[in-house]
Amino acid sequence: MKQNKYKPEPSPSKEILAGAVVPKKRVVRGCLALGLIALMSLGSIWIHDAITQCPIFTIKQVEISGTKRVGKEEIIKLAGLTEQTNLFEVNLDTLKQQIVCHPWIATASIKRALFSTLMVTIVEQDPLAVVNIENLTDIIINTNGQPFKEYDPQKDQLHFLPVISGVDLTQADNTYHFEGPLFNSIMDLLEIKGFGKIKAVMGDDNIGIIIQTQDIYNKNPANIPGIIPVKLGFDQFEEKRIKALEISRYIGNHFPDRTISAMDLYNIEKIFITTKAANTLHHNLEKGA
């Protein structure tokens, strides 16, 4: 008899059996997570489609505030809104960019208001002056000195604004703007109220600014209101304004038969004025200090 040398293989331990079960649980959990994500995605798509296609949320009213020059219909056209546009389908940032493309609109803000209202708040450009550039069209600048539109006299109707000449556009970063000491002096001047209604501002790099302003310096009732040229230079505009009014009162009190026809305030320490007889229309000029 030969000894039986066969030995049965040992049965797997509990640790090995547990290790085989764990991956199966992970697979099941992963499948459940993927299924839940897919279900949530489908639900989100369904909710989105339900909202964007629901007639309840179709834009029925567009409330626009802050406009003076730009009409409501023009803004709606810029935004591309129609009678079928859904309130939640539109992209507010895209609408804003489309609206501010209008040259007269500086900024815009847009909000939704349930259930079918779109609220648009507009801030229009605040025009300061019209700039006349040689060999180019006239340009409107705002109160920050930034050009924002070509001037169309028929449509814009800005005849009450002063006309600036003697400055040039500068290009930088694909945009055009005005800069330099002369233009900065003009902006400083236009911030001051009290020179009368300025009709024109003529700039010169050598002598500074000369304005054509409404006559506020002659109080004689016989004087016919007109336009007076005033030379101002580059700075000290407030001091020169006060000095011009003092001279006006002095002439009115001591020389009632004379009227001021021009003023040179380039040097505030040495001012020159040109006068003429108050009762004549021809130029009988005198210069005094």
VEXDREN-2710 file (C-alpha; in Angstrom, 1 decimal):
% VEXDREN-2710
k/r/px/py/pz
1/MET/0.0/0.0/0.0
2/LYS/1.3/3.4/-1.0
3/GLN/0.7/6.4/1.2
4/ASN/-1.8/8.9/-0.3
5/LYS/0.1/12.2/-0.9
6/TYR/-2.9/14.3/-2.1
7/LYS/-3.7/17.3/0.0
8/PRO/-6.9/19.4/-0.6
9/GLU/-6.4/23.1/-1.3
10/PRO/-7.2/25.3/1.7
11/SER/-10.5/27.1/1.5
12/PRO/-10.3/30.9/1.1
13/SER/-10.1/32.9/4.3
14/LYS/-12.8/35.4/5.4
15/GLU/-10.6/38.3/4.5
16/ILE/-10.3/37.2/0.9
17/LEU/-14.0/36.7/0.6
18/ALA/-14.6/40.2/2.1
19/GLY/-12.2/41.7/-0.4
20/ALA/-14.1/40.1/-3.3
21/VAL/-17.4/41.5/-2.0
22/VAL/-16.2/45.1/-1.6
23/PRO/-15.5/45.8/-5.3
24/LYS/-18.9/44.5/-6.2
25/LYS/-20.5/47.0/-3.7
26/ARG/-18.4/49.9/-5.2
27/VAL/-19.6/49.0/-8.7
28/VAL/-23.2/49.0/-7.5
29/ARG/-22.8/52.3/-5.8
30/GLY/-21.1/53.8/-8.8
31/CYS/-23.9/52.6/-11.1
32/LEU/-26.5/54.1/-8.7
33/ALA/-24.6/57.4/-8.6
34/LEU/-24.4/57.6/-12.4
35/GLY/-28.1/56.8/-12.6
36/LEU/-28.9/59.5/-10.1
37/ILE/-26.8/62.0/-12.0
38/ALA/-28.4/61.1/-15.3
39/LEU/-31.9/61.4/-13.7
40/MET/-31.1/64.8/-12.3
41/SER/-29.7/66.0/-15.6
42/LEU/-32.8/64.8/-17.5
43/GLY/-34.9/66.5/-14.8
44/SER/-33.0/69.8/-15.1
45/ILE/-33.4/69.7/-18.9
46/TRP/-37.1/69.0/-18.6
47/ILE/-37.5/71.9/-16.1
48/HIS/-35.5/74.3/-18.3
49/ASP/-37.5/73.4/-21.3
50/ALA/-40.7/73.7/-19.4
51/ILE/-39.9/77.2/-18.2
52/THR/-38.4/78.5/-21.4
53/GLN/-41.3/77.2/-23.5
54/CYS/-44.1/78.1/-21.1
55/PRO/-46.3/80.9/-22.4
56/ILE/-46.6/82.3/-18.8
57/PHE/-43.0/83.5/-19.0
58/THR/-43.2/85.2/-22.4
59/ILE/-42.1/88.8/-22.1
60/LYS/-45.3/90.9/-22.1
61/GLN/-43.9/94.1/-20.7
62/VAL/-40.6/96.0/-21.0
63/GLU/-40.2/98.8/-18.4
64/ILE/-37.5/101.3/-19.5
65/SER/-36.3/104.2/-17.4
66/GLY/-33.6/106.9/-17.7
67/THR/-34.1/107.7/-21.4
68/LYS/-34.5/111.1/-23.0
69/ARG/-33.0/110.8/-26.4
70/VAL/-33.3/107.0/-27.1
71/GLY/-36.9/105.7/-27.7
72/LYS/-38.4/102.6/-26.1
73/GLU/-38.9/100.9/-29.5
74/GLU/-35.3/101.6/-30.5
75/ILE/-34.1/99.9/-27.3
76/ILE/-36.3/96.9/-27.8
77/LYS/-35.1/96.6/-31.3
78/LEU/-31.4/96.8/-30.2
79/ALA/-32.1/94.0/-27.6
80/GLY/-33.7/91.8/-30.3
81/LEU/-36.9/91.2/-28.2
82/THR/-40.0/89.9/-29.9
83/GLU/-43.5/88.9/-28.8
84/GLN/-42.3/85.3/-28.5
85/THR/-39.2/86.0/-26.4
86/ASN/-39.1/84.1/-23.1
87/LEU/-38.2/85.9/-19.9
88/PHE/-35.7/83.2/-18.8
89/GLU/-34.4/82.3/-22.2
90/VAL/-32.6/85.7/-22.7
91/ASN/-29.1/86.3/-21.5
92/LEU/-29.0/89.5/-19.6
93/ASP/-25.3/90.2/-20.2
94/THR/-25.8/89.7/-24.0
95/LEU/-28.8/92.1/-23.9
96/LYS/-26.8/94.7/-22.1
97/GLN/-23.9/94.6/-24.6
98/GLN/-26.4/94.9/-27.5
99/ILE/-28.1/98.0/-25.8
100/VAL/-24.9/99.9/-24.9
101/CYS/-23.8/99.7/-28.6
102/HIS/-26.1/102.7/-29.1
103/PRO/-23.8/105.8/-29.0
104/TRP/-26.2/107.8/-26.8
105/ILE/-26.3/105.0/-24.1
106/ALA/-23.5/105.1/-21.6
107/THR/-24.5/102.2/-19.3
108/ALA/-27.5/99.9/-18.9
109/SER/-28.7/97.4/-16.3
110/ILE/-31.4/94.7/-16.9
111/LYS/-33.4/92.7/-14.4
112/ARG/-36.2/90.1/-14.6
113/ALA/-39.5/90.7/-12.7
114/LEU/-41.9/87.7/-12.5
115/PHE/-43.7/86.7/-14.4
116/SER/-43.4/88.4/-17.7
117/THR/-41.6/91.8/-17.1
118/LEU/-38.2/92.9/-18.1
119/MET/-36.8/96.0/-16.4
120/VAL/-34.2/98.1/-18.2
121/THR/-32.5/101.1/-16.6
122/ILE/-30.6/103.4/-19.0
123/VAL/-27.9/106.0/-18.3
124/GLU/-27.5/108.2/-21.3
125/GLN/-24.4/110.2/-22.3
126/ASP/-24.2/113.7/-20.8
127/PRO/-22.9/115.9/-23.7
128/LEU/-20.5/118.7/-22.8
129/ALA/-19.4/120.2/-26.1
130/VAL/-19.1/119.7/-29.9
131/VAL/-15.5/119.4/-31.1
132/ASN/-14.7/120.7/-34.6
133/ILE/-11.7/118.9/-36.1
134/GLU/-10.2/120.1/-39.4
135/ASN/-11.0/117.8/-42.4
136/LEU/-13.1/115.6/-40.2
137/THR/-16.7/115.5/-39.0
138/ASP/-17.7/117.2/-35.8
139/ILE/-17.6/115.0/-32.6
140/ILE/-19.6/115.2/-29.4
141/ILE/-17.7/114.7/-26.1
142/ASN/-19.3/113.9/-22.7
143/THR/-18.6/115.5/-19.4
144/ASN/-15.5/113.3/-19.0
145/GLY/-14.0/114.6/-22.2
146/GLN/-14.6/111.3/-24.1
147/PRO/-15.8/111.4/-27.7
148/PHE/-18.8/109.2/-28.1
149/LYS/-20.6/110.2/-31.3
150/GLU/-20.3/112.0/-34.6
151/TYR/-22.4/115.2/-34.5
152/ASP/-25.5/115.2/-36.6
153/PRO/-27.1/118.7/-36.3
154/GLN/-30.5/117.6/-37.6
155/LYS/-30.9/114.6/-35.3
156/ASP/-28.9/115.6/-32.2
157/GLN/-30.0/119.3/-31.9
158/LEU/-27.1/120.4/-29.7
159/HIS/-26.9/124.0/-30.9
160/PHE/-26.9/125.2/-27.2
161/LEU/-23.5/123.5/-26.6
162/PRO/-20.1/125.3/-27.1
163/VAL/-18.1/124.4/-30.1
164/ILE/-14.4/123.6/-29.4
165/SER/-11.7/124.1/-32.1
166/GLY/-7.9/123.8/-32.1
167/VAL/-7.5/120.3/-30.6
168/ASP/-6.8/117.0/-32.3
169/LEU/-7.7/113.4/-31.7
170/THR/-5.1/111.0/-30.4
171/GLN/-5.2/107.2/-31.1
172/ALA/-4.2/104.7/-28.4
173/ASP/-5.3/101.0/-27.9
174/ASN/-7.5/101.2/-31.0
175/THR/-9.5/104.1/-29.5
176/TYR/-9.5/107.8/-30.2
177/HIS/-9.5/110.4/-27.4
178/PHE/-8.4/113.9/-26.7
179/GLU/-5.4/114.7/-24.4
180/GLY/-2.7/117.2/-23.7
181/PRO/-2.3/120.4/-21.6
182/LEU/-4.5/122.5/-24.0
183/PHE/-7.4/120.1/-23.9
184/ASN/-7.1/119.7/-20.1
185/SER/-7.3/123.5/-19.8
186/ILE/-10.4/123.5/-21.9
187/MET/-12.0/120.9/-19.7
188/ASP/-11.1/122.9/-16.6
189/LEU/-12.7/126.0/-18.1
190/LEU/-15.9/124.3/-19.0
191/GLU/-16.3/123.1/-15.4
192/ILE/-16.6/126.7/-14.3
193/LYS/-20.0/128.4/-14.5
194/GLY/-20.1/132.1/-14.7
195/PHE/-18.5/133.2/-18.0
196/GLY/-21.9/133.5/-19.6
197/LYS/-23.3/131.2/-22.3
198/ILE/-20.1/130.2/-24.1
199/LYS/-20.7/129.8/-27.8
200/ALA/-17.2/128.8/-28.9
201/VAL/-13.9/127.8/-27.4
202/MET/-10.8/128.3/-29.6
203/GLY/-7.6/126.6/-28.4
204/ASP/-4.1/127.5/-29.4
205/ASP/-1.0/125.7/-28.1
206/ASN/0.9/129.1/-27.8
207/ILE/-1.7/131.5/-26.4
208/GLY/-4.1/129.2/-24.7
209/ILE/-7.9/129.6/-24.8
210/ILE/-10.1/132.3/-26.4
211/ILE/-13.9/132.1/-25.8
212/GLN/-16.8/133.7/-27.6
213/THR/-19.3/134.3/-24.8
214/GLN/-22.7/135.9/-24.4
215/ASP/-22.3/139.5/-23.2
216/ILE/-22.9/139.5/-19.5
217/TYR/-20.4/142.4/-18.8
218/ASN/-22.4/145.4/-20.1
219/LYS/-25.4/146.4/-17.9
220/ASN/-26.2/149.6/-19.9
221/PRO/-29.9/149.2/-21.0
222/ALA/-29.0/150.9/-24.3
223/ASN/-26.5/148.2/-25.1
224/ILE/-27.6/145.5/-27.5
225/PRO/-26.7/142.0/-26.1
226/GLY/-24.1/140.3/-28.3
227/ILE/-21.0/138.1/-28.2
228/ILE/-17.7/139.2/-26.6
229/PRO/-14.3/137.5/-27.2
230/VAL/-12.4/136.8/-24.0
231/LYS/-8.8/135.7/-24.0
232/LEU/-8.1/133.5/-21.0
233/GLY/-4.7/131.7/-21.5
234/PHE/-4.2/128.3/-19.8
235/ASP/-5.1/128.6/-16.2
236/GLN/-6.5/130.7/-13.2
237/PHE/-9.9/130.7/-14.8
238/GLU/-11.9/131.3/-11.6
239/GLU/-9.7/134.2/-10.6
240/LYS/-10.0/135.7/-14.1
241/ARG/-13.8/135.2/-14.0
242/ILE/-14.0/137.3/-10.8
243/LYS/-11.6/139.9/-12.2
244/ALA/-13.7/140.2/-15.4
245/LEU/-16.9/140.9/-13.3
246/GLU/-15.0/143.5/-11.2
247/ILE/-13.9/145.3/-14.4
248/SER/-17.4/145.1/-15.8
249/ARG/-18.8/146.8/-12.7
250/TYR/-16.1/149.5/-12.7
251/ILE/-16.7/150.4/-16.4
252/GLY/-20.5/150.5/-15.7
253/ASN/-20.1/152.8/-12.7
254/HIS/-17.4/155.2/-14.0
255/PHE/-17.8/155.1/-17.8
256/PRO/-21.5/154.6/-18.5
257/ASP/-21.1/155.9/-22.0
258/ARG/-18.7/153.1/-22.9
259/THR/-19.3/149.3/-23.4
260/ILE/-16.9/146.4/-23.3
261/SER/-16.4/144.8/-26.7
262/ALA/-13.4/142.5/-25.9
263/MET/-11.3/141.4/-22.9
264/ASP/-7.7/140.1/-22.7
265/LEU/-7.2/138.2/-19.4
266/TYR/-4.1/136.2/-20.4
267/ASN/-2.1/137.8/-17.7
268/ILE/-4.3/138.5/-14.6
269/GLU/-1.8/141.1/-13.4
270/LYS/-2.1/143.1/-16.6
271/ILE/-5.5/143.0/-18.2
272/PHE/-6.6/144.8/-21.4
273/ILE/-10.1/145.6/-22.5
274/THR/-11.5/147.1/-25.7
275/THR/-14.5/149.5/-25.4
276/LYS/-16.8/151.3/-27.7
277/ALA/-19.3/154.1/-27.4
278/ALA/-22.6/152.8/-26.0
279/ASN/-24.8/154.8/-28.3
280/THR/-23.0/153.9/-31.6
281/LEU/-23.0/150.7/-33.5
282/HIS/-19.8/151.4/-35.5
283/HIS/-16.4/150.3/-34.0
284/ASN/-15.0/153.2/-32.1
285/LEU/-12.3/151.3/-30.2
286/GLU/-10.1/152.1/-27.3
287/LYS/-7.7/150.0/-25.3
288/GLY/-7.1/150.4/-21.6
289/ALA/-5.3/148.7/-18.8
END
